[in-house]
Amino acid sequence: MRNTYQRNGTFYLRLLVPKALLPYVSKAKIVQSLHTKDRRQAYLRSMEASLAFERWVWEMKNKFNIGTDNRELIVTLPNGAKAEFDLEKVVEKDAYESLIGTLSGVPQTSPTIVQEVKQTTPLPSVPSWATRARLIDIFESYKVAKSKTFSQATQDGYFPRVQKFIDFCRSKGMVFADEIRKTHASDYREEVIKLQDSPLTVDNYTKTLKGFFDFAISVGKYGFENPFSNMHLVKKSERDKHTDSYLPYTKGEIKRLFVDNFEAYCDRFKKPDLFFAPLISLTTGMRVDEIAQLYISDVYQEDGIWVFDINDNGEDKEVKTSSSIRQMPLPSTLLQTNFLEYYELVQKLFGENSLLFPYLTKTASNGYAKNISYNWTQYKQQLITVDESQKVFHSLRKNVGAAMVDLLIDIALRKRVLGHSMDGDITHTVYGAEFSLPNIRILLEKMDWGIDFSKFQFKFKNEGVLLGWVNSKVIKARKKAIKADAVVKKKIAKKKD
């Protein structure tokens, strides 16, 4: 008898849940006592149980819109012959049920057999498993509810955080809300702490997830105390101390990051965005997202001076404030690298309308800058051990601000370079004029970082490498679009049915 075995004389049935259903159930297999030591009786009961199991599989696939596959039930007959039944076909399903009745000597609809099986062989049913609240289902309801009250910016910040937590739980084998406890919330916070430098950012994650579980509790999908309650790292009274608390790197740390470990820098940053972004930020004070979203058309010469044009032209570009829109000259230190050679290569291959780093993909929470920030953090953590939670990619921008203070630069010019708001600066608002590009470039070139920038020459093995990255991005986008289109078509077809 297929999938049956004996333990202390009693027959048991073992059924494996299809891989496609594993994310939706709590067990990978069902082990069920057949409550008999009689081989013939066990044979019949295993057939009944197998049929009920296949019905359950079919119902579950329908419930969660999983594509059906032709599951064949193979039965070994008493004479040793094997028969296959495709239970998706009504005729073969009826034949299987008829076989059960024939082998038992009683019609398969007999109340005696049905009642006996129900009493002695409890079978898996849809309500016992499928009615448990899955995290992903609660999340879908949460998004619908909050999309009516959250701004788009808040949705873009909150929803990816919840999705990351669900992905974390799934990697641990947890898909149901009632599996989550305080210990799991603590474990996840530890994972976030490893990836995020600011304690305020970590608290934003736990605050978002507390709100998610508050929602789950309010709709009756989670019956325990909120696992993310009282998990903040920074007390409310201390939040002001941490606001904008990133520190600039010391001279020794700059030397360690860009000079002493030059080979490690080149080995770590093997893509142009990773390689050039730290150099651009250190020499101009630009934000990481301002760098990552640059287009080829945003880099040009004006009156003989190469500039970065920081703007929000285009649906995929954003700036922090209106004061962030500005032109920043490229200082001679940056021009000592082969940045312009890279720029000209992208311009030749992809044209003026291409991103400067054309293989980057925009994310809801980090724009185009996700990989830049992440890789810098990983690189920095190997070299900086003091105040590491307050020294991040943004600290390079802090270095520019600190250098201008050391040079006794007027606050209005400092704000202009960093793209800070002039609101409240009455003198500049009333009497100030636009700072000239030559003067800003002179200021940037006064900053001595102790780095030989001419050593920073990014090299491709050949142009095909860059083309390959861009093609990979296009293929991924196409697959995503096809998948989204298939989901829409399935929903339309379901409505028609």
HUDA-V287651 format. One record per helix or strand of 2 or more residues. SS is the DSSP state (@ for helix, = for strand). FROM is the first residue (numbers start at 1). TO is the last residue. Records with the same first field share a line. If there is no record, write none. Layout:
SS=FROM-TO / FROM-TO
This chain:
==4-7 / 10-16 / 29-33 / 72-76 / 82-86 / 299-302 / 305-310 / 326-329
@=19-24 / 39-63 / 90-104 / 111-120 / 126-130 / 135-146 / 152-171 / 177-179 / 182-195 / 199-218 / 236-242 / 251-260 / 262-268 / 272-284 / 288-292 / 296-298 / 322-324 / 332-335 / 339-350 / 370-383 / 388-390 / 394-406 / 411-418 / 426-431 / 437-445 / 453-455 / 463-496
